[in-house]
Amino acid sequence: MNSSPEDAVWSLVMFDLPVKTKLQRQTATEFRNLLLDQGYQMAQFSVYVRFSPSVHSILPCIRQIKQHLPMGGEVRILTITDRQWATAIRYTNGAEMVPEEEPLQLTIF
């Protein structure tokens, strides 16, 4: 990533987890709940995002996710700058959506 440590970033967690058995569904739900507990929000099904004012402040969340990776499936963590996030083009029901604004404040848990 070509950014300074002080740049605001978005962390994206994308995953495909098996959900054929009751245990697999429970494990997938626990993983989604971990992301929510870490301050991530669902952008799309199996895609969660979190804003962070700097690269350094997102690293503890990424370490926590790595420690709780579910068995099976695939998990990807991508970090992009706030500027890159703002240039994304979104469509909902065929209509282009206005880009999200940078959060005004952080939620502290």
Stockholm file with secondary structure:
# STOCKHOLM 1.0

chainA/1-109         MNSSPEDAVWSLVMFDLPVKTKLQRQTATEFRNLLLDQGYQMAQFSVYVRFSPSVHSILPCIRQIKQHLPMGGEVRILTITDRQWATAIRYTNGAEMVPEEEPLQLTIF
#=GR chainA/1-109 SS CCSCTTSCEEEEEEEECCCSSHHHHHHHHHHHHHHHHTTCEEEETTEEEEEESSHHHHHHHHHHHHHTCCSSSEEEEEEEEHHHHHTCCEEETTEEECCCCCCSSCCCC
#=GC SS_cons         CCSCTTSCEEEEEEEECCCSSHHHHHHHHHHHHHHHHTTCEEEETTEEEEEESSHHHHHHHHHHHHHTCCSSSEEEEEEEEHHHHHTCCEEETTEEECCCCCCSSCCCC
//
